[in-house]
């Protein structure tokens, strides 16, 4: 069903993806692997440390991100 909807949108000019530049298409296509690789690395690292340390890291991380963003 979603495939049919995408086909109808693109055949009537409703798809913005087909009208963009090649650079933007490549950036959009690369967004998936760029997102997946850190998640896989985190999952692999999380299996190697104790759960108590993982919980502490996940507790502190948002605060550190806020401080870095504000700095």
Secondary structure, DSSP 8 states (H G I E B T S, - for coil): -HHHHHHHHHHTT--SGGGS-HHHHHHHHHHHHHHHHHHHHHHHHHTTS-HHHHHHHHHHHHHHHHHHHH-
